[in-house]
Amino acid sequence: MFEDFKVFETEFAGKSISFETGKMCELSNGSCLVRYGGTTVLVNVTASKKPREGIDFFPLSVDFEEKLYAVGKIPGSFLKREGRPTEKAILASRVVDRPIRPLFPKDMRNDCSVVMTVLSVDPDFSPEIAGMLGTSFALSISDIPWNGPIAGVSVGLIDNEVVINPNAEEREKSAMSLTVAGTAQKVCMIECGADQVPEDVMLNAIIEGHKEIQKMVAFIADVQKQIGKKKFEFESMNVPTELFEAIKEFAIDRVKEALDTNDKNVRDERLQPIIEEIHEKFDEQVPEQTAVIDECIYQLQKFIVRRWLLDEGKRVDGRQMDEIRPLNAEVALIPRVHGSGMFTRGQTQVLTIATLGAISDAQILDGIDGEESKRYMHHYNFPSFSVGETKPSRGPGRREIGHGALAERALEPVIPSVEEFPYALRLVSEVLSSNGSTSQGSICGSTLALMDAGVPIKAPVAGISCGLITEGDRWMTMVDIQGLEDFFGDMDFKVGGTHKGITAIQVDIKNDGLTYDIIREAFEKTRKARIHILDDVMLPVISQPREELSEFAPKMLTLTINPEKIREVIGSGGKVIQKISAECNVKIDIEDDGKVFVSGIDSEGAKRAVQIIETIAKDPEVGAIYKGKVTRIMAFGAFVEIAPGKEGLVHISKLDKQRIAKVEDVVNTGDEILVMVTEIDEQGRINLSRKDAIAAMEAKQAK
């Protein structure tokens, strides 16, 4: 029945991996089932037969579909089925998209779709890597035009030793989480989070990862020769040479003059009348190609910018190749928030707000990687006004999620542990103005906001990007690229880090890849720029985290109780913990190991809650003093609750230093009084004394 069914098996980083094709999904242009340890990913690639009309880009979609059955879970939603992709699924899609996209024909407009469906997950074998390899395999054997194959690996660093495709235990120990993708000759994608790893160590890890990539690329290329389909012919959407040359001759001098400014608004104002004149002249000459004229104008700007850089060493705003735009940093801009910082680089400006919360404010995750929650979150917003456009806000897209994750990854290594700083943290970066590298601006703004909030970060972090222009064997890099250099260049090499080393990398390219020399130079330029930003711009504004938290931030107290007492603190149906929370106006979070986190705006309320919890969790001791509430009045004394569920008797003779006629002369139901434990009898009954508590407090004050 499955005459075309074939299995191709090889060794990948010392472990077996197989690709099955010909049994499933026979209507796709290309399909394979990847088996990597116990991880199984089904990959399908499809393409439309005709190009999409009216677009000026290659319409590629890449989806990494997490199925909770892959880890034996039933979705927790009301519908009990998977909903919109998780952030991690979106990030995995982007990691696969970035290395494959530049290898499609630039002039193809046929819709192309990549769908990676995760069927099962073995924690020791990355489904993202399996999905990337399956995508390369499926595209290579399909009839879709593509200049692959590529391959990818994850790289760890344990005790300064590089580990390729680390397992779950090794990932926990690793000083970095690096994903590298590449062709046989070049590196075409880098994504990394690291604990302040030096540039030379990082470069070595990339090179070691690429060596393993080259073996897998050779394997897939060999399979392609055996069973690969002939690539289909497509309708080219290249700009007609005659039309481009005519527009170039007509407008190149004026377009050069329009582009030659460091102000995006001025540039746009200068270009608009030129664009209108070009359309006025050429629309009638080629009425059937009016949409192509805009592409010609784009290509003309690209031609000018690239020629300036490669032939004249000239940047559109007149800067030197290693020169950063004017910088500015500010903190404490916004009242009543817990911390704020704004970072400006040229016409790129990002405002970040820091919010501190209780541990229970941590984000609950429902994914396939085993991580159940995270206490540090970073969100990035990119409103249309930041680029001078008018569009309604529709929530974060994949780009916003990716940039937020990059900033989160850059700062995560310096966030204090929950033991050092028992708070959940949320950072929100609002892009106020964008002309290149807003993600790196959000890293800088976030460091400022954290320090302004009094978060004891281990080291300040800054971010900067490096661009690239290539032509044959010629290439040159430039630091701090602005919008035009990003649009018309070949690389956006983003690096975040501290004085000590790198904490995050994200590399986007538009060419066929990067050599080791290009990567080495990008690392050196971004390191120098990062140190300059930290030492000369950020640290003079705020040199270290504030010693005290904002008055509006919750005050957090912690204690540890016997885990066997947790049930008593919570109470039946949560009645006890709810009562404490309401009475003291606090939030209480209890972990399974007995750690208790109490947070509240009023520090006195938080202290009172801690005292109550300690009283519940610890058996009362003779001589201990408590603040309790009178619950019942009897002729012989008053019953006082020193903690929920713990009540004792204050005999009438122990209510005051003087003899009293009746209990009501001293206390009434509902009164709060200080009492001392004087006796706990064999039946566990507690005898209390207000008289002894008063005497003890007076003696203490006398000292």
Solvent accessible surface area in square Angstrom, and as a share of the most:
residue,aa,sasa,rsa
1,M,199,0.89
2,F,93,0.39
3,E,149,0.67
4,D,103,0.53
5,F,67,0.28
6,K,86,0.37
7,V,74,0.43
8,F,26,0.11
9,E,114,0.51
10,T,36,0.21
11,E,126,0.56
12,F,2,0.01
13,A,24,0.18
14,G,57,0.55
15,K,62,0.26
16,S,63,0.41
17,I,1,0.00
18,S,12,0.08
19,F,0,0.00
20,E,24,0.11
21,T,19,0.11
22,G,33,0.32
23,K,84,0.35
24,M,81,0.36
25,C,53,0.32
26,E,154,0.69
27,L,169,0.84
28,S,21,0.14
29,N,29,0.15
30,G,5,0.05
31,S,11,0.07
32,C,2,0.01
33,L,6,0.03
34,V,0,0.00
35,R,107,0.39
36,Y,3,0.01
37,G,47,0.45
38,G,38,0.37
39,T,0,0.00
40,T,16,0.09
41,V,0,0.00
42,L,25,0.13
43,V,0,0.00
44,N,24,0.12
45,V,0,0.00
46,T,52,0.30
47,A,18,0.14
48,S,40,0.26
49,K,194,0.82
50,K,157,0.66
51,P,24,0.15
52,R,108,0.39
53,E,156,0.70
54,G,79,0.76
55,I,40,0.21
56,D,96,0.50
57,F,105,0.44
58,F,20,0.09
59,P,9,0.06
60,L,16,0.08
61,S,54,0.35
62,V,5,0.03
63,D,42,0.22
64,F,6,0.03
65,E,66,0.30
66,E,26,0.12
67,K,49,0.21
68,L,10,0.05
69,Y,128,0.49
70,A,10,0.08
71,V,50,0.29
72,G,73,0.70
73,K,75,0.32
74,I,139,0.71
75,P,17,0.11
76,G,61,0.58
77,S,54,0.35
78,F,194,0.81
79,L,137,0.68
80,K,116,0.49
81,R,168,0.61
82,E,63,0.28
83,G,69,0.66
84,R,186,0.68
85,P,68,0.43
86,T,51,0.30
87,E,65,0.29
88,K,79,0.34
89,A,2,0.02
90,I,10,0.05
91,L,34,0.17
92,A,4,0.03
93,S,2,0.01
94,R,39,0.14
95,V,18,0.10
96,V,0,0.00
97,D,24,0.12
98,R,25,0.09
99,P,0,0.00
100,I,0,0.00
101,R,92,0.33
102,P,18,0.11
103,L,8,0.04
104,F,7,0.03
105,P,35,0.22
106,K,134,0.57
107,D,22,0.11
108,M,0,0.00
109,R,20,0.07
110,N,1,0.00
111,D,46,0.24
112,C,3,0.02
113,S,31,0.20
114,V,0,0.00
115,V,42,0.24
116,M,0,0.00
117,T,21,0.12
118,V,0,0.00
119,L,54,0.27
120,S,35,0.23
121,V,25,0.14
122,D,35,0.18
123,P,89,0.56
124,D,55,0.29
125,F,33,0.14
126,S,24,0.16
127,P,14,0.09
128,E,63,0.28
129,I,4,0.02
130,A,0,0.00
131,G,0,0.00
132,M,0,0.00
133,L,0,0.00
134,G,0,0.00
135,T,0,0.00
136,S,0,0.00
137,F,0,0.00
138,A,0,0.00
139,L,0,0.00
140,S,1,0.01
141,I,12,0.06
142,S,0,0.00
143,D,34,0.17
144,I,0,0.00
145,P,11,0.07
146,W,21,0.07
147,N,107,0.55
148,G,24,0.23
149,P,13,0.08
150,I,0,0.00
151,A,0,0.00
152,G,0,0.00
153,V,0,0.00
154,S,22,0.14
155,V,2,0.01
156,G,1,0.01
157,L,9,0.04
158,I,30,0.15
159,D,131,0.68
160,N,127,0.65
161,E,117,0.52
162,V,40,0.23
163,V,33,0.19
164,I,40,0.20
165,N,8,0.04
166,P,6,0.04
167,N,44,0.22
168,A,31,0.24
169,E,112,0.50
170,E,52,0.23
171,R,102,0.37
172,E,151,0.68
173,K,129,0.55
174,S,24,0.15
175,A,39,0.30
176,M,8,0.03
177,S,82,0.53
178,L,1,0.00
179,T,25,0.15
180,V,0,0.00
181,A,0,0.00
182,G,0,0.00
183,T,16,0.10
184,A,38,0.29
185,Q,141,0.63
186,K,56,0.24
187,V,0,0.00
188,C,2,0.01
189,M,0,0.00
190,I,0,0.00
191,E,15,0.07
192,C,1,0.00
193,G,11,0.11
194,A,4,0.03
195,D,78,0.40
196,Q,24,0.11
197,V,4,0.03
198,P,59,0.37
199,E,26,0.12
200,D,104,0.54
201,V,43,0.25
202,M,0,0.00
203,L,15,0.08
204,N,73,0.37
205,A,0,0.00
206,I,0,0.00
207,I,35,0.18
208,E,58,0.26
209,G,0,0.00
210,H,1,0.01
211,K,100,0.43
212,E,22,0.10
213,I,0,0.00
214,Q,68,0.30
215,K,129,0.55
216,M,3,0.01
217,V,8,0.05
218,A,62,0.48
219,F,39,0.16
220,I,0,0.00
221,A,29,0.23
222,D,72,0.37
223,V,1,0.01
224,Q,51,0.23
225,K,172,0.73
226,Q,108,0.48
227,I,49,0.25
228,G,28,0.27
229,K,106,0.45
230,K,176,0.75
231,K,55,0.23
232,F,51,0.21
233,E,158,0.71
234,F,57,0.24
235,E,105,0.47
236,S,57,0.37
237,M,68,0.30
238,N,105,0.54
239,V,30,0.17
240,P,38,0.24
241,T,93,0.54
242,E,135,0.61
243,L,14,0.07
244,F,32,0.13
245,E,82,0.37
246,A,41,0.32
247,I,0,0.00
248,K,46,0.20
249,E,150,0.67
250,F,70,0.29
251,A,1,0.01
252,I,31,0.16
253,D,108,0.56
254,R,82,0.30
255,V,1,0.00
256,K,72,0.31
257,E,122,0.55
258,A,2,0.02
259,L,0,0.00
260,D,67,0.35
261,T,18,0.11
262,N,102,0.52
263,D,43,0.22
264,K,51,0.22
265,N,97,0.50
266,V,52,0.30
267,R,6,0.02
268,D,69,0.36
269,E,126,0.57
270,R,97,0.35
271,L,13,0.07
272,Q,93,0.41
273,P,66,0.41
274,I,14,0.07
275,I,42,0.21
276,E,99,0.44
277,E,71,0.32
278,I,1,0.00
279,H,39,0.18
280,E,139,0.62
281,K,91,0.38
282,F,5,0.02
283,D,42,0.22
284,E,150,0.67
285,Q,112,0.50
286,V,26,0.15
287,P,89,0.56
288,E,137,0.61
289,Q,50,0.22
290,T,54,0.31
291,A,75,0.58
292,V,42,0.24
293,I,0,0.00
294,D,75,0.39
295,E,28,0.13
296,C,0,0.00
297,I,7,0.04
298,Y,85,0.32
299,Q,58,0.26
300,L,0,0.00
301,Q,22,0.10
302,K,60,0.25
303,F,67,0.28
304,I,2,0.01
305,V,2,0.01
306,R,38,0.14
307,R,64,0.23
308,W,16,0.06
309,L,1,0.01
310,L,17,0.09
311,D,82,0.42
312,E,114,0.51
313,G,41,0.39
314,K,55,0.23
315,R,1,0.00
316,V,2,0.01
317,D,25,0.13
318,G,53,0.51
319,R,17,0.06
320,Q,129,0.57
321,M,34,0.15
322,D,91,0.47
323,E,77,0.34
324,I,25,0.13
325,R,13,0.05
326,P,109,0.69
327,L,39,0.19
328,N,68,0.35
329,A,8,0.06
330,E,67,0.30
331,V,29,0.16
332,A,63,0.49
333,L,61,0.30
334,I,67,0.34
335,P,107,0.67
336,R,168,0.61
337,V,46,0.27
338,H,27,0.12
339,G,2,0.02
340,S,1,0.00
341,G,0,0.00
342,M,25,0.11
343,F,2,0.01
344,T,25,0.14
345,R,1,0.00
346,G,27,0.25
347,Q,50,0.22
348,T,2,0.01
349,Q,48,0.21
350,V,0,0.00
351,L,24,0.12
352,T,0,0.00
353,I,32,0.16
354,A,1,0.01
355,T,63,0.37
356,L,5,0.03
357,G,11,0.10
358,A,4,0.03
359,I,23,0.11
360,S,63,0.41
361,D,67,0.35
362,A,17,0.13
363,Q,60,0.27
364,I,138,0.70
365,L,39,0.19
366,D,70,0.36
367,G,10,0.09
368,I,8,0.04
369,D,77,0.40
370,G,57,0.55
371,E,68,0.31
372,E,128,0.57
373,S,53,0.34
374,K,41,0.18
375,R,49,0.18
376,Y,13,0.05
377,M,17,0.08
378,H,6,0.03
379,H,52,0.23
380,Y,5,0.02
381,N,53,0.27
382,F,48,0.20
383,P,29,0.18
384,S,27,0.17
385,F,126,0.53
386,S,7,0.04
387,V,43,0.25
388,G,73,0.70
389,E,82,0.37
390,T,139,0.81
391,K,130,0.55
392,P,91,0.57
393,S,97,0.63
394,R,199,0.73
395,G,57,0.55
396,P,73,0.46
397,G,34,0.33
398,R,89,0.33
399,R,98,0.36
400,E,30,0.14
401,I,18,0.09
402,G,0,0.00
403,H,15,0.07
404,G,2,0.02
405,A,14,0.11
406,L,1,0.01
407,A,0,0.00
408,E,26,0.12
409,R,52,0.19
410,A,0,0.00
411,L,0,0.00
412,E,102,0.46
413,P,26,0.16
414,V,0,0.00
415,I,14,0.07
416,P,3,0.02
417,S,45,0.29
418,V,35,0.20
419,E,121,0.54
420,E,112,0.50
421,F,13,0.06
422,P,21,0.13
423,Y,10,0.04
424,A,2,0.02
425,L,1,0.01
426,R,104,0.38
427,L,1,0.00
428,V,18,0.11
429,S,0,0.00
430,E,58,0.26
431,V,0,0.00
432,L,56,0.28
433,S,37,0.24
434,S,13,0.08
435,N,7,0.03
436,G,11,0.10
437,S,14,0.09
438,T,3,0.02
439,S,0,0.00
440,Q,0,0.00
441,G,1,0.01
442,S,0,0.00
443,I,1,0.00
444,C,0,0.00
445,G,0,0.00
446,S,0,0.00
447,T,0,0.00
448,L,1,0.00
449,A,0,0.00
450,L,0,0.00
451,M,3,0.01
452,D,15,0.08
453,A,0,0.00
454,G,8,0.08
455,V,0,0.00
456,P,60,0.38
457,I,15,0.07
458,K,124,0.52
459,A,21,0.16
460,P,25,0.16
461,V,0,0.00
462,A,0,0.00
463,G,0,0.00
464,I,0,0.00
465,S,0,0.00
466,C,0,0.00
467,G,0,0.00
468,L,1,0.01
469,I,0,0.00
470,T,25,0.15
471,E,72,0.32
472,G,78,0.75
473,D,146,0.75
474,R,112,0.41
475,W,86,0.30
476,M,42,0.19
477,T,3,0.02
478,M,2,0.01
479,V,3,0.01
480,D,0,0.00
481,I,1,0.01
482,Q,1,0.01
483,G,8,0.07
484,L,17,0.09
485,E,3,0.02
486,D,38,0.20
487,F,112,0.47
488,F,4,0.02
489,G,4,0.04
490,D,12,0.06
491,M,4,0.02
492,D,11,0.06
493,F,0,0.00
494,K,6,0.02
495,V,1,0.00
496,G,1,0.01
497,G,0,0.00
498,T,1,0.00
499,H,85,0.38
500,K,146,0.62
501,G,1,0.01
502,I,0,0.00
503,T,0,0.00
504,A,0,0.00
505,I,0,0.00
506,Q,2,0.01
507,V,0,0.00
508,D,41,0.21
509,I,11,0.06
510,K,84,0.36
511,N,26,0.13
512,D,70,0.36
513,G,2,0.02
514,L,0,0.00
515,T,53,0.31
516,Y,67,0.26
517,D,82,0.43
518,I,6,0.03
519,I,0,0.00
520,R,113,0.41
521,E,60,0.27
522,A,0,0.00
523,F,5,0.02
524,E,69,0.31
525,K,34,0.14
526,T,0,0.00
527,R,85,0.31
528,K,122,0.52
529,A,7,0.05
530,R,1,0.00
531,I,40,0.20
532,H,76,0.34
533,I,0,0.00
534,L,0,0.00
535,D,64,0.33
536,D,88,0.45
537,V,20,0.11
538,M,1,0.01
539,L,39,0.19
540,P,92,0.58
541,V,62,0.35
542,I,14,0.07
543,S,83,0.54
544,Q,111,0.50
545,P,32,0.20
546,R,105,0.38
547,E,161,0.72
548,E,142,0.64
549,L,48,0.24
550,S,29,0.18
551,E,130,0.59
552,F,64,0.27
553,A,0,0.00
554,P,17,0.10
555,K,55,0.23
556,M,23,0.10
557,L,59,0.29
558,T,73,0.42
559,L,25,0.12
560,T,96,0.56
561,I,12,0.06
562,N,78,0.40
563,P,70,0.44
564,E,147,0.66
565,K,43,0.18
566,I,28,0.14
567,R,203,0.74
568,E,81,0.36
569,V,0,0.00
570,I,63,0.32
571,G,15,0.14
572,S,92,0.59
573,G,75,0.73
574,G,11,0.10
575,K,147,0.62
576,V,27,0.16
577,I,29,0.14
578,Q,112,0.50
579,K,93,0.39
580,I,1,0.01
581,S,28,0.18
582,A,86,0.67
583,E,77,0.35
584,C,9,0.05
585,N,115,0.59
586,V,14,0.08
587,K,98,0.41
588,I,20,0.10
589,D,21,0.11
590,I,38,0.20
591,E,65,0.29
592,D,135,0.70
593,D,77,0.40
594,G,0,0.00
595,K,64,0.27
596,V,0,0.00
597,F,7,0.03
598,V,0,0.00
599,S,5,0.03
600,G,7,0.07
601,I,100,0.51
602,D,75,0.39
603,S,47,0.30
604,E,111,0.50
605,G,10,0.10
606,A,0,0.00
607,K,110,0.47
608,R,49,0.18
609,A,0,0.00
610,V,22,0.13
611,Q,65,0.29
612,I,7,0.03
613,I,0,0.00
614,E,61,0.28
615,T,5,0.03
616,I,3,0.02
617,A,7,0.06
618,K,123,0.52
619,D,95,0.49
620,P,15,0.09
621,E,123,0.55
622,V,98,0.56
623,G,41,0.39
624,A,30,0.24
625,I,53,0.27
626,Y,26,0.10
627,K,79,0.33
628,G,0,0.00
629,K,77,0.32
630,V,1,0.00
631,T,46,0.27
632,R,115,0.42
633,I,43,0.22
634,M,76,0.34
635,A,98,0.76
636,F,90,0.38
637,G,0,0.00
638,A,0,0.00
639,F,39,0.16
640,V,0,0.00
641,E,40,0.18
642,I,5,0.02
643,A,4,0.03
644,P,19,0.12
645,G,79,0.76
646,K,34,0.14
647,E,67,0.30
648,G,3,0.03
649,L,39,0.20
650,V,0,0.00
651,H,81,0.36
652,I,36,0.18
653,S,65,0.42
654,K,74,0.31
655,L,0,0.00
656,D,34,0.17
657,K,103,0.44
658,Q,118,0.52
659,R,240,0.87
660,I,32,0.16
661,A,95,0.74
662,K,113,0.48
663,V,2,0.01
664,E,83,0.37
665,D,87,0.45
666,V,38,0.22
667,V,3,0.01
668,N,80,0.41
669,T,88,0.51
670,G,41,0.39
671,D,53,0.27
672,E,79,0.35
673,I,18,0.09
674,L,70,0.35
675,V,0,0.00
676,M,34,0.15
677,V,0,0.00
678,T,47,0.27
679,E,86,0.39
680,I,64,0.33
681,D,39,0.20
682,E,182,0.82
683,Q,139,0.62
684,G,46,0.44
685,R,145,0.53
686,I,18,0.09
687,N,50,0.26
688,L,2,0.01
689,S,0,0.00
690,R,54,0.20
691,K,59,0.25
692,D,45,0.23
693,A,0,0.00
694,I,40,0.20
695,A,49,0.38
696,A,32,0.25
697,M,61,0.27
698,E,83,0.37
699,A,55,0.43
700,K,142,0.60
701,Q,145,0.64
702,A,89,0.69
703,K,210,0.89
